[in-house]
Amino acid sequence: MTEQFILDFAPLRLKQQGYSRFHLRHRDFIVEAGASITIPAYNEMFFIVDEPPGLVVDSDYGMYDSTDDPIPECIHIHRGEIKITNPGDAKRRIKFIQAIIVN
């Protein structure tokens, strides 16, 4: 998803979920080669910006996989426990727009 699409879509998606108050912020993570990071996002939604190559993102909402062995459908919105895995041999960057739910 492009950043502009997310900025337009996020308020609609949050409203569909019953939330009217939230804050948006950019997040940028580096995932080391062969490593994973976990983000607890139980009161937040993370929208993947663009299509970061070589990473797997798994959460309560589904999976995004841009490795050489991709899955049939990638989910670009994540919530709950989010695990970002870099199975490759080089550092990878992933950018999100984070919606922090207030109400």
FENBELZI-V172491 format. One record per backbone hydrogen bond with DSSP energy under -1.0 kcal/mol. NH is the residue of the N-H (numbers start at 1). CO is the residue of the C=O. E is the energy in kcal/mol with one decimal. If there is no record, write none. Layout:
[[NH	CO	E] [NH	CO	E]]
//
This chain:
[[6	2	-2.3] [7	3	-2.4] [8	4	-1.6] [9	5	-3.0] [10	6	-3.3] [13	9	-2.6] [14	10	-2.8] [15	11	-2.0] [16	12	-2.1] [17	13	-1.3] [18	15	-1.5] [19	14	-2.7] [23	100	-2.0] [25	98	-2.0] [27	96	-2.5] [29	94	-2.9] [31	92	-3.2] [34	86	-1.2] [35	32	-1.8] [37	84	-2.2] [39	82	-3.0] [41	80	-2.5] [45	99	-2.0] [46	78	-3.1] [47	97	-2.4] [48	76	-2.7] [49	95	-2.8] [50	1	-4.2] [54	66	-2.1] [56	85	-2.4] [57	64	-3.0] [58	83	-2.5] [59	62	-2.5] [60	79	-1.6] [64	57	-2.9] [66	55	-2.7] [75	63	-2.4] [78	46	-2.9] [80	41	-2.9] [82	39	-2.8] [83	58	-3.1] [84	37	-3.0] [85	56	-3.2] [86	35	-2.8] [92	31	-2.1] [94	29	-2.4] [96	27	-3.0] [97	47	-2.0] [98	25	-3.4] [99	45	-3.2] [100	23	-3.1] [101	43	-2.1] [102	21	-2.6] [103	21	-1.1]]
//
